Amino acid sequence: MATIDDWRKKIDKLDKRIVRLLNERAKDTGEIGKLKQKRGLDAYSPEREEEILRNVLKWNKGSLPTDVLRRLYERILDESRTLEREAIQDRKLKTHSGKQNSPP
């Protein structure tokens, strides 16, 4: 029979995977922000966000209630928008300061 500590260790491993995936998503979000800036697009894309929400809700086959998953993803999308805007702003600052815009 599993103990509380056993379950906590399992959750810690899952959290580690979730953090790795969120960081990967954040990196990709920054890249999208740079591309949007080059094309003169806004970081906020309501149609795309609705598409993402529809997809994740459709993919949800587990025990996570739909309303909980929606709230979690709304928060992820909100933070992703912030990261995109920061990437756009950073790129604008580099452009105005004369620094090159090439990736590191």
C-alpha positions in Angstrom: 0.0 0.0 0.0 1.4 3.4 -1.0 2.1 5.9 1.7 1.7 9.7 1.6 5.4 10.0 1.1 5.2 7.6 -1.9 2.5 9.8 -3.5 4.4 13.0 -2.8 7.5 11.6 -4.5 5.4 10.7 -7.5 3.9 14.2 -7.5 7.4 15.7 -7.2 8.5 13.8 -10.3 5.4 15.0 -12.2 6.0 18.6 -11.1 9.5 18.4 -12.4 8.2 17.3 -15.8 5.5 20.0 -15.8 8.1 22.7 -15.0 10.4 21.4 -17.8 7.5 21.5 -20.3 6.3 25.0 -19.1 9.9 26.2 -19.6 10.0 24.7 -23.1 6.6 26.4 -23.8 7.9 29.7 -22.5 11.0 29.6 -24.7 8.8 28.9 -27.8 6.4 31.6 -26.8 9.3 34.1 -26.8 10.3 33.0 -30.3 6.7 33.5 -31.4 6.8 37.0 -29.9 9.9 37.8 -31.9 8.2 36.7 -35.1 5.1 38.6 -34.3 7.1 41.7 -33.7 8.8 41.3 -37.1 5.4 41.1 -38.7 3.9 43.9 -36.7 1.4 41.6 -35.0 0.1 42.0 -31.4 1.0 39.5 -28.8 -2.7 39.0 -28.0 -4.5 36.7 -30.5 -7.9 35.9 -29.1 -8.7 33.5 -32.0 -5.6 31.5 -31.3 -6.2 31.4 -27.6 -9.7 30.1 -28.1 -8.3 27.4 -30.4 -5.8 26.4 -27.7 -8.5 26.2 -25.1 -10.7 24.1 -27.4 -7.8 21.8 -28.1 -6.8 21.2 -24.5 -10.3 20.7 -23.4 -10.9 18.2 -26.2 -7.6 16.4 -25.2 -8.6 16.1 -21.6 -9.5 12.5 -20.9 -8.4 12.4 -17.3 -9.8 13.2 -13.9 -9.2 16.9 -14.2 -12.5 18.8 -14.4 -13.0 20.9 -17.5 -13.5 24.1 -15.6 -10.3 23.6 -13.7 -8.3 22.8 -16.8 -9.8 25.9 -18.5 -8.7 28.2 -15.6 -5.2 26.7 -15.5 -4.8 27.2 -19.3 -6.2 30.7 -19.1 -3.5 31.5 -16.6 -0.8 29.8 -18.8 -2.0 31.8 -21.8 -2.0 35.1 -19.8 1.6 34.5 -18.8 2.5 33.5 -22.3 1.1 36.8 -23.6 3.4 38.6 -21.0 6.4 36.6 -22.3 5.6 37.4 -25.9 5.2 41.1 -25.1 8.5 41.1 -23.2 10.2 39.4 -26.2 8.7 42.0 -28.5 9.8 44.9 -26.1 13.3 43.5 -25.7 13.7 43.2 -29.5 12.5 46.8 -29.9 14.9 48.0 -27.3 17.8 46.2 -29.0 16.8 47.7 -32.3 16.6 51.2 -31.0 19.9 50.8 -29.1 21.8 49.7 -32.3 22.4 46.2 -31.0 22.0 43.3 -33.4 18.8 41.3 -33.4 20.3 38.0 -34.1 19.6 35.1 -31.6 22.4 34.3 -29.2 
